[in-house]
Amino acid sequence: MKDELKKLLENVSDTYYDFVEGALIEAKKDESYAEKLIDYLKNNPDATTSEIIKYETEEIFGIKPIS
């Protein structure tokens, strides 16, 4: 699963090293995080790092922005 996630993260159009490494560290701690992120990346292949981080924050970690 880690290899699949890493490949998907590295293929994001505006990816960067810390983005990939941060996600892999979270995935190592929580397998359900990895599964959710893989599903998101497969369903949103054109997502940018900002969109992915927004998804992680709101949908995986449950942190909603202050309005």
Secondary structure as GFF3:
##gff-version 3
##sequence-region A 1 67
A	DSSP	alpha_helix	2	10	.	.	.	ID=ss1
A	DSSP	alpha_helix	17	29	.	.	.	ID=ss2
A	DSSP	alpha_helix	31	43	.	.	.	ID=ss3
A	DSSP	alpha_helix	49	55	.	.	.	ID=ss4
A	DSSP	pi_helix	56	60	.	.	.	ID=ss5
###
